[in-house]
Amino acid sequence: MYRISVYKAFTIIVIIGSLAAAGAGCRSTKNLRKVIAAPATHQDTTGNAAKAAVAPVRDLHADSIAVIHTAMAAIAHNHIDFQTFKGTMHVHYEGSDGQDNEVSAVVSIQKDSVIFIEIYGKVGPVTVKAFDVQITRDSVKILDRLKKVVRLRSVSYLRDQVHLPVDFKTVQDILIGNPIFLDTTNILYYRTEQKGVSLFSEGRIFTNFLTLNQDYTLQHSKLDDVDPMRARTCDITYGDYDYGGPAQVPFSTYRKISVAEKGKVDIEIGINKHYKFNDPLSYHFVIPKNYKRR
């Protein structure tokens, strides 16, 4: 019996990314981290105090700006730009009901134009294509091949399903592994440590506590709603980077996503390393005449 509903399958794919290693199978989705610590204080000796008295005054504000500027430049450098993408994603999903579900998805993206997703699942011992999904800037179309039903929706359907203010570009960035909801014009503070640097930004909808690795690749993004009346949060962890691959910049092939408001959804994604960038795409979305429209 095919266990996963169209709602669950589509929610899985829409939130995909990070939310995401080749043939990696499933990992634990239980460890979420948020580390914000104050800088340590240091006692000065008389000798050091005397040296400081005659030393040039250090512009700490300029130092901070330099750290943030370096991090922002590195994020921009590691931003994945592309024309097309195609890859197979293995997805493990655990919803608020505690049930585990697994699907595979072949994802094709024509940048800023269309996302086409083929979703495969188990019907008994057999793997079958269960859904075809086509997302454009203004529409979402879902073919349920098991129930022979087609659902035609506006792009606002994405927001309704994942309870996040997502649009086409957000879904595209999640699937590719670029940061989302990062307001680079409003970085409120940063923190450096041995493993990398963390930045805290506040946007119109979310704050984003973004942790970068030593090479400035994305490690973890913690989104919290700026509206104090809502408890909406999203954690995205990036890992298993492929260096020197077709993306030409480090590409995250493992992602873990947790979304919570009234309930919680945990998703892990492993991307097969046979993924391709900028190759010609071939995808078809044809609605059979005998499918019911809902």
MARDO-278707 format. One record per residue: residue number from 1; residue in three letters; x, y, z of N, C-alpha, C in turn. Coordinates in steps of 0.1 Angstrom, whole numbers, plus 5000, padded with zeros to 4 digits. Example, Ala and Ser with C-alpha at 12.3 -4.5 7.8 and 13.67 -1.06 7.14 Angstrom:
// MARDO-278707
baza;zalum;n.xx;n.yy;n.zz;ca.xx;ca.yy;ca.zz;c.xx;c.yy;c.zz
1;ala;5132;4943;5078;5123;4955;5078;5132;4967;5078
2;ser;5128;4978;5071;5137;4989;5071;5129;5000;5079
END
This chain:
// MARDO-278707
baza;zalum;n.xx;n.yy;n.zz;ca.xx;ca.yy;ca.zz;c.xx;c.yy;c.zz
1;met;5008;4988;5000;5000;5000;5000;5009;5012;5000
2;tyr;5005;5022;4992;5013;5035;4991;5009;5043;5003
3;arg;5018;5047;5012;5015;5052;5025;5014;5068;5025
4;ile;5021;5074;5016;5022;5089;5018;5011;5096;5010
5;ser;5005;5106;5016;4995;5114;5009;5000;5124;5000
6;val;4992;5129;4991;4996;5140;4982;5001;5152;4990
7;tyr;4994;5155;5001;4998;5166;5009;5012;5164;5014
8;lys;5015;5152;5020;5028;5150;5026;5039;5150;5015
9;ala;5036;5143;5004;5046;5142;4993;5049;5156;4988
10;phe;5039;5164;4986;5042;5178;4980;5049;5187;4990
11;thr;5045;5185;5003;5051;5193;5014;5066;5190;5014
12;ile;5069;5177;5013;5083;5172;5013;5091;5179;5003
13;ile;5086;5179;4990;5093;5184;4979;5094;5199;4979
14;val;5084;5206;4983;5084;5220;4984;5094;5225;4994
15;ile;5096;5219;5005;5105;5223;5015;5119;5218;5013
16;ile;5121;5209;5003;5134;5203;5000;5145;5213;5000
17;gly;5156;5209;5003;5168;5216;5001;5178;5210;5010
18;ser;5175;5218;5022;5186;5216;5025;5185;5206;5030
19;leu;5174;5213;5022;5170;5212;5032;5172;5199;5028
20;ala;5195;5184;5030;5197;5177;5020;5207;5178;5022
21;ala;5237;5126;5013;5249;5127;5005;5247;5116;4996
22;ala;5253;5117;4987;5250;5108;4976;5248;5094;4981
23;gly;5236;5088;4978;5233;5075;4983;5233;5074;4998
24;ala;5231;5085;5005;5234;5085;5019;5224;5079;5028
25;gly;5212;5076;5023;5202;5070;5032;5198;5080;5043
26;cys;5192;5075;5053;5186;5084;5063;5195;5086;5075
27;arg;5194;5098;5081;5202;5101;5093;5192;5106;5104
28;ser;5197;5108;5116;5189;5113;5126;5185;5128;5123
29;thr;5172;5131;5127;5167;5145;5125;5165;5151;5138
30;lys;5171;5147;5149;5167;5151;5162;5176;5163;5167
31;asn;5188;5165;5162;5197;5174;5168;5197;5187;5162
32;leu;5190;5197;5168;5189;5211;5163;5198;5219;5172
33;arg;5206;5228;5166;5215;5236;5174;5213;5251;5172
34;lys;5214;5258;5183;5214;5273;5183;5224;5277;5193
35;val;5235;5283;5189;5246;5287;5198;5249;5302;5196
36;ile;5245;5309;5206;5248;5324;5206;5254;5327;5219
37;ala;5267;5330;5219;5274;5332;5232;5280;5346;5232
38;ala;5281;5351;5244;5288;5365;5245;5303;5363;5245
39;pro;5310;5373;5240;5325;5372;5239;5330;5371;5254
40;ala;5341;5364;5255;5347;5362;5268;5354;5375;5273
41;thr;5354;5378;5286;5361;5390;5291;5375;5386;5295
42;his;5384;5395;5294;5398;5393;5297;5403;5403;5307
43;gln;5411;5399;5317;5417;5408;5327;5430;5413;5321
44;asp;5432;5426;5323;5444;5432;5317;5454;5433;5328
45;thr;5467;5433;5325;5478;5435;5334;5482;5449;5333
46;thr;5490;5454;5343;5495;5468;5343;5503;5470;5330
47;gly;5512;5460;5327;5520;5462;5315;5512;5464;5302
48;asn;5502;5455;5301;5493;5456;5289;5485;5469;5289
49;ala;5481;5474;5300;5474;5486;5301;5483;5498;5297
50;ala;5495;5498;5301;5505;5508;5297;5507;5508;5282
51;lys;5508;5496;5276;5510;5496;5262;5498;5501;5254
52;ala;5486;5498;5260;5474;5502;5253;5472;5517;5254
53;ala;5478;5523;5264;5476;5538;5266;5484;5545;5255
54;val;5494;5540;5250;5502;5547;5240;5500;5541;5226
55;ala;5492;5530;5225;5489;5524;5212;5479;5532;5204
56;pro;5478;5531;5191;5468;5538;5183;5454;5532;5187
57;val;5444;5540;5187;5431;5536;5190;5426;5527;5179
58;arg;5421;5515;5183;5416;5505;5173;5401;5508;5170
59;asp;5398;5509;5157;5384;5511;5153;5377;5498;5153
60;leu;5370;5495;5164;5363;5482;5165;5351;5481;5155
61;his;5345;5493;5153;5334;5493;5143;5339;5489;5129
62;ala;5351;5495;5125;5356;5491;5112;5360;5477;5112
63;asp;5365;5471;5123;5368;5457;5123;5355;5449;5121
64;ser;5345;5452;5127;5332;5445;5126;5327;5446;5111
65;ile;5328;5458;5106;5323;5460;5092;5332;5451;5082
66;ala;5345;5450;5085;5353;5442;5077;5350;5427;5077
67;val;5347;5422;5090;5343;5408;5091;5330;5405;5084
68;ile;5320;5414;5085;5307;5412;5079;5309;5413;5064
69;his;5317;5423;5059;5319;5424;5045;5325;5412;5039
70;thr;5335;5406;5046;5342;5394;5041;5332;5383;5040
71;ala;5324;5381;5050;5314;5370;5050;5304;5372;5039
72;met;5299;5384;5037;5289;5387;5027;5295;5384;5013
73;ala;5308;5388;5011;5314;5386;4998;5316;5371;4995
74;ala;5319;5364;5006;5321;5349;5004;5307;5342;5001
75;ile;5297;5347;5008;5283;5341;5005;5279;5344;4991
76;ala;5282;5356;4986;5279;5360;4972;5288;5351;4963
77;his;5300;5349;4966;5309;5340;4957;5304;5326;4957
78;asn;5299;5321;4968;5294;5307;4968;5280;5305;4964
79;his;5273;5316;4960;5260;5315;4955;5259;5307;4942
80;ile;5250;5298;4942;5250;5289;4930;5241;5295;4919
81;asp;5248;5299;4909;5241;5305;4897;5241;5294;4886
82;phe;5230;5293;4879;5229;5282;4870;5218;5286;4859
83;gln;5217;5278;4849;5206;5279;4839;5197;5267;4841
84;thr;5202;5255;4842;5194;5243;4844;5200;5235;4855
85;phe;5191;5227;4862;5196;5217;4872;5187;5205;4870
86;lys;5194;5193;4872;5186;5180;4873;5193;5171;4883
87;gly;5185;5165;4892;5191;5156;4902;5181;5148;4908
88;thr;5185;5136;4914;5177;5127;4921;5179;5129;4936
89;met;5168;5131;4943;5168;5134;4957;5161;5123;4965
90;his;5167;5118;4975;5161;5107;4984;5156;5114;4997
91;val;5144;5114;5000;5138;5122;5010;5132;5113;5021
92;his;5136;5117;5034;5130;5110;5045;5122;5121;5053
93;tyr;5109;5117;5056;5100;5127;5061;5094;5121;5074
94;glu;5093;5130;5085;5086;5126;5097;5077;5138;5101
95;gly;5065;5136;5101;5055;5146;5104;5051;5146;5119
96;ser;5042;5155;5122;5038;5156;5136;5031;5143;5141
97;asp;5027;5134;5132;5020;5122;5136;5031;5111;5140
98;gly;5044;5115;5138;5054;5105;5142;5057;5095;5132
99;gln;5050;5094;5121;5052;5084;5111;5064;5088;5102
100;asp;5072;5078;5098;5083;5080;5089;5078;5076;5075
101;asn;5082;5084;5065;5079;5082;5051;5091;5084;5043
102;glu;5093;5077;5032;5104;5079;5023;5099;5080;5009
103;val;5104;5089;5001;5102;5090;4987;5114;5093;4980
104;ser;5114;5091;4967;5125;5096;4958;5119;5106;4948
105;ala;5127;5116;4944;5122;5126;4935;5133;5130;4925
106;val;5129;5131;4913;5137;5136;4902;5133;5150;4900
107;val;5142;5160;4902;5139;5174;4902;5146;5180;4890
108;ser;5139;5187;4881;5144;5194;4870;5140;5209;4871
109;ile;5150;5218;4870;5147;5232;4871;5153;5240;4859
110;gln;5144;5248;4853;5148;5258;4844;5148;5271;4851
111;lys;5160;5277;4853;5161;5288;4863;5150;5299;4860
112;asp;5144;5303;4871;5134;5314;4871;5122;5312;4862
113;ser;5120;5299;4858;5110;5296;4848;5100;5285;4853
114;val;5106;5273;4855;5098;5262;4858;5105;5252;4867
115;ile;5099;5245;4876;5104;5234;4884;5095;5222;4881
116;phe;5101;5211;4877;5093;5199;4874;5099;5188;4883
117;ile;5089;5181;4890;5093;5172;4900;5086;5159;4897
118;glu;5093;5147;4896;5087;5134;4895;5089;5127;4909
119;ile;5078;5123;4915;5079;5117;4929;5076;5102;4928
120;tyr;5085;5094;4933;5083;5080;4933;5082;5074;4947
121;gly;5073;5064;4949;5071;5058;4962;5068;5043;4960
122;lys;5067;5036;4972;5064;5022;4972;5049;5019;4972
123;val;5045;5011;4963;5032;5004;4964;5034;4990;4966
124;gly;5033;4985;4978;5038;4972;4982;5053;4971;4979
125;pro;5058;4961;4972;5072;4959;4970;5077;4967;4958
126;val;5068;4973;4950;5071;4979;4938;5072;4994;4939
127;thr;5083;5000;4933;5084;5015;4932;5077;5020;4920
128;val;5068;5030;4921;5061;5035;4910;5062;5050;4911
129;lys;5059;5057;4899;5058;5071;4899;5044;5075;4905
130;ala;5044;5082;4915;5031;5086;4922;5026;5099;4918
131;phe;5035;5109;4916;5031;5123;4913;5040;5129;4903
132;asp;5035;5138;4895;5042;5148;4887;5038;5161;4892
133;val;5048;5170;4895;5045;5184;4900;5052;5194;4891
134;gln;5045;5204;4887;5050;5215;4879;5047;5228;4886
135;ile;5058;5235;4889;5057;5248;4895;5062;5259;4886
136;thr;5054;5269;4884;5059;5281;4877;5057;5293;4886
137;arg;5060;5305;4880;5059;5317;4889;5045;5320;4894
138;asp;5035;5315;4887;5022;5318;4891;5012;5306;4893
139;ser;5018;5294;4891;5009;5282;4892;5016;5270;4897
140;val;5008;5261;4903;5012;5248;4907;5003;5237;4901
141;lys;5008;5227;4895;5000;5216;4889;5005;5203;4894
142;ile;4996;5195;4899;5000;5182;4905;4991;5171;4899
143;leu;4999;5161;4893;4992;5149;4888;4994;5138;4898
144;asp;4982;5134;4903;4982;5122;4912;4980;5110;4903
145;arg;4990;5103;4900;4989;5092;4890;4983;5079;4896
146;leu;4982;5078;4910;4976;5067;4916;4960;5069;4916
147;lys;4956;5081;4919;4942;5084;4920;4936;5089;4907
148;lys;4945;5092;4897;4941;5098;4884;4934;5111;4886
149;val;4940;5119;4893;4935;5133;4896;4945;5143;4893
150;val;4941;5155;4888;4950;5166;4886;4945;5178;4895
151;arg;4954;5184;4902;4951;5196;4910;4958;5208;4904
152;leu;4950;5218;4901;4955;5230;4895;4953;5241;4905
153;arg;4965;5248;4909;4964;5258;4919;4973;5270;4915
154;ser;4970;5281;4922;4979;5292;4921;4991;5290;4929
155;val;5001;5299;4927;5014;5297;4935;5012;5299;4950
156;ser;5001;5306;4954;4999;5307;4968;4996;5294;4975
157;tyr;4994;5284;4967;4992;5270;4973;5005;5266;4981
158;leu;5016;5270;4976;5029;5267;4983;5029;5272;4997
159;arg;5025;5285;4998;5024;5291;5012;5014;5283;5021
160;asp;5003;5280;5015;4993;5272;5023;4998;5259;5028
161;gln;5006;5252;5020;5010;5239;5023;5022;5238;5033
162;val;5031;5248;5032;5043;5247;5041;5042;5257;5052
163;his;5032;5266;5052;5030;5276;5063;5042;5285;5063
164;leu;5048;5288;5052;5059;5298;5051;5056;5307;5039
165;pro;5060;5319;5040;5058;5328;5029;5067;5326;5017
166;val;5066;5314;5011;5074;5311;5000;5068;5314;4986
167;asp;5077;5317;4977;5073;5319;4963;5082;5310;4954
168;phe;5081;5312;4941;5089;5304;4932;5104;5305;4935
169;lys;5109;5317;4937;5123;5319;4939;5128;5312;4952
170;thr;5119;5313;4962;5123;5306;4975;5124;5291;4973
171;val;5114;5285;4966;5115;5271;4964;5127;5267;4956
172;gln;5130;5275;4946;5142;5273;4937;5155;5274;4946
173;asp;5156;5284;4954;5168;5285;4963;5169;5273;4973
174;ile;5158;5269;4978;5158;5258;4987;5163;5245;4980
175;leu;5158;5242;4968;5162;5230;4961;5177;5231;4957
176;ile;5182;5243;4953;5195;5244;4949;5205;5245;4960
177;gly;5201;5250;4972;5210;5251;4983;5215;5265;4986
178;asn;5208;5275;4980;5212;5289;4984;5205;5294;4996
179;pro;5210;5303;5003;5203;5308;5016;5190;5314;5012
180;ile;5180;5313;5022;5167;5320;5020;5165;5329;5032
181;phe;5157;5339;5029;5153;5349;5040;5165;5355;5047
182;leu;5175;5359;5039;5187;5365;5045;5188;5379;5040
183;asp;5185;5389;5049;5186;5403;5046;5200;5408;5048
184;thr;5207;5409;5037;5221;5413;5038;5223;5427;5041
185;thr;5212;5435;5040;5213;5449;5043;5211;5452;5058
186;asn;5208;5442;5066;5204;5444;5080;5211;5433;5089
187;ile;5224;5433;5089;5231;5424;5097;5233;5430;5111
188;leu;5227;5425;5121;5227;5432;5134;5239;5429;5142
189;tyr;5244;5417;5141;5257;5413;5148;5263;5401;5142
190;tyr;5275;5398;5146;5282;5386;5141;5290;5380;5153
191;arg;5294;5367;5151;5302;5360;5161;5312;5352;5153
192;thr;5325;5353;5157;5335;5345;5151;5340;5334;5161
193;glu;5343;5322;5156;5348;5312;5164;5357;5303;5155
194;gln;5363;5293;5161;5372;5284;5154;5366;5278;5142
195;lys;5354;5273;5143;5347;5266;5132;5342;5274;5121
196;gly;5341;5288;5123;5336;5296;5113;5330;5309;5119
197;val;5320;5315;5112;5314;5327;5116;5299;5326;5115
198;ser;5292;5333;5125;5278;5334;5125;5273;5348;5123
199;leu;5262;5350;5116;5257;5363;5113;5242;5363;5117
200;phe;5238;5374;5123;5223;5375;5127;5217;5387;5119
201;ser;5207;5384;5111;5201;5394;5103;5186;5395;5106
202;glu;5180;5406;5105;5166;5408;5107;5159;5413;5094
203;gly;5150;5405;5089;5143;5409;5077;5128;5413;5080
204;arg;5120;5415;5070;5107;5419;5072;5098;5408;5078
205;ile;5101;5396;5076;5093;5384;5080;5101;5376;5091
206;phe;5114;5373;5088;5121;5364;5097;5134;5371;5101
207;thr;5139;5367;5113;5153;5368;5117;5160;5356;5112
208;asn;5173;5357;5109;5180;5346;5103;5194;5345;5111
209;phe;5196;5335;5119;5209;5332;5125;5216;5322;5117
210;leu;5225;5327;5108;5232;5319;5098;5246;5316;5102
211;thr;5249;5303;5103;5263;5299;5106;5270;5294;5094
212;leu;5282;5299;5092;5290;5295;5081;5302;5287;5085
213;asn;5307;5277;5077;5319;5270;5079;5331;5278;5077
214;gln;5343;5273;5080;5355;5280;5078;5357;5285;5064
215;asp;5352;5277;5054;5354;5282;5040;5341;5290;5036
216;tyr;5333;5294;5045;5322;5303;5043;5311;5295;5035
217;thr;5311;5282;5035;5299;5275;5030;5288;5275;5041
218;leu;5276;5273;5037;5265;5273;5046;5265;5261;5055
219;gln;5264;5263;5068;5263;5252;5078;5249;5251;5084
220;his;5243;5262;5088;5230;5261;5095;5223;5275;5094
221;ser;5210;5274;5092;5202;5286;5092;5190;5284;5101
222;lys;5189;5293;5111;5178;5293;5120;5169;5305;5118
223;leu;5157;5302;5113;5147;5313;5110;5137;5314;5121
224;asp;5134;5326;5126;5124;5328;5135;5115;5340;5131
225;asp;5102;5338;5133;5092;5348;5129;5095;5361;5137
226;val;5095;5373;5130;5096;5385;5138;5083;5389;5145
227;asp;5072;5383;5141;5060;5386;5147;5059;5378;5160
228;pro;5059;5385;5172;5059;5378;5185;5047;5370;5188
229;met;5036;5372;5180;5024;5365;5182;5024;5351;5175
230;arg;5035;5349;5167;5036;5336;5160;5048;5328;5165
231;ala;5047;5315;5166;5059;5307;5170;5064;5299;5158
232;arg;5064;5305;5146;5068;5299;5134;5083;5299;5133
233;thr;5090;5287;5131;5104;5286;5130;5108;5276;5119
234;cys;5120;5278;5114;5125;5269;5104;5140;5267;5106
235;asp;5144;5255;5107;5159;5252;5108;5163;5245;5095
236;ile;5174;5249;5089;5180;5243;5078;5194;5240;5080
237;thr;5198;5227;5079;5212;5224;5081;5218;5219;5067
238;tyr;5230;5223;5064;5236;5220;5051;5248;5211;5054
239;gly;5251;5201;5045;5263;5193;5048;5267;5185;5036
240;asp;5277;5176;5038;5282;5167;5027;5285;5175;5014
241;tyr;5293;5185;5015;5296;5193;5003;5304;5186;4992
242;asp;5300;5188;4980;5307;5183;4969;5315;5194;4963
243;tyr;5328;5192;4964;5338;5202;4959;5343;5199;4945
244;gly;5343;5208;4936;5348;5206;4923;5339;5199;4914
245;gly;5326;5199;4917;5316;5192;4909;5310;5201;4899
246;pro;5299;5198;4893;5294;5205;4882;5288;5219;4886
247;ala;5286;5221;4899;5282;5234;4903;5292;5245;4903
248;gln;5305;5241;4902;5317;5250;4902;5319;5257;4915
249;val;5310;5256;4924;5312;5261;4938;5308;5249;4947
250;pro;5312;5249;4960;5307;5238;4968;5292;5237;4968
251;phe;5288;5224;4967;5273;5221;4966;5269;5212;4977
252;ser;5259;5216;4985;5255;5207;4996;5246;5196;4991
253;thr;5250;5183;4993;5243;5172;4989;5235;5165;5000
254;tyr;5236;5171;5012;5228;5166;5024;5222;5179;5030
255;arg;5209;5178;5033;5202;5189;5040;5192;5183;5049
256;lys;5190;5190;5060;5180;5187;5070;5172;5199;5073
257;ile;5158;5197;5072;5149;5209;5074;5139;5205;5085
258;ser;5137;5214;5094;5127;5213;5104;5118;5225;5104
259;val;5105;5224;5102;5096;5235;5102;5086;5233;5113
260;ala;5084;5243;5121;5074;5242;5132;5066;5254;5134
261;glu;5054;5252;5137;5045;5263;5142;5036;5256;5152
262;lys;5024;5251;5148;5015;5244;5157;5020;5229;5158
263;gly;5025;5224;5147;5031;5211;5146;5045;5212;5141
264;lys;5051;5200;5139;5065;5200;5134;5067;5190;5123
265;val;5075;5194;5114;5079;5185;5102;5094;5184;5102
266;asp;5099;5172;5101;5114;5170;5099;5116;5163;5086
267;ile;5125;5169;5078;5128;5164;5065;5143;5162;5063
268;glu;5148;5151;5058;5162;5149;5054;5163;5146;5039
269;ile;5172;5152;5033;5174;5150;5018;5188;5146;5015
270;gly;5190;5136;5007;5202;5132;5002;5202;5133;4987
271;ile;5211;5140;4981;5211;5143;4966;5222;5134;4960
272;asn;5217;5125;4951;5227;5117;4943;5237;5125;4936
273;lys;5249;5121;4936;5260;5129;4930;5261;5129;4915
274;his;5251;5122;4909;5250;5123;4894;5242;5135;4890
275;tyr;5240;5144;4899;5232;5157;4895;5240;5164;4884
276;lys;5233;5172;4877;5239;5180;4866;5234;5194;4866
277;phe;5243;5203;4862;5240;5217;4860;5242;5221;4845
278;asn;5233;5229;4840;5234;5236;4827;5234;5226;4815
279;asp;5229;5214;4817;5226;5205;4806;5212;5207;4800
280;pro;5210;5205;4788;5196;5206;4782;5186;5197;4790
281;leu;5175;5202;4793;5164;5195;4800;5154;5189;4791
282;ser;5148;5178;4795;5137;5172;4788;5127;5168;4799
283;tyr;5116;5175;4799;5105;5171;4808;5092;5174;4802
284;his;5082;5167;4806;5069;5168;4800;5058;5168;4810
285;phe;5049;5177;4810;5038;5177;4819;5025;5177;4810
286;val;5019;5165;4809;5007;5163;4800;4996;5158;4809
287;ile;4985;5164;4809;4973;5160;4817;4965;5150;4809
288;pro;4964;5138;4813;4956;5128;4806;4941;5132;4806
289;lys;4935;5129;4795;4921;5133;4794;4912;5126;4804
290;asn;4915;5115;4809;4906;5108;4818;4909;5111;4833
291;tyr;4918;5121;4835;4920;5126;4849;4909;5136;4854
292;lys;4905;5134;4866;4895;5143;4872;4903;5156;4877
293;arg;4896;5167;4876;4902;5180;4880;4896;5183;4894
294;arg;4905;5187;4903;4901;5191;4916;4908;5203;4921
END
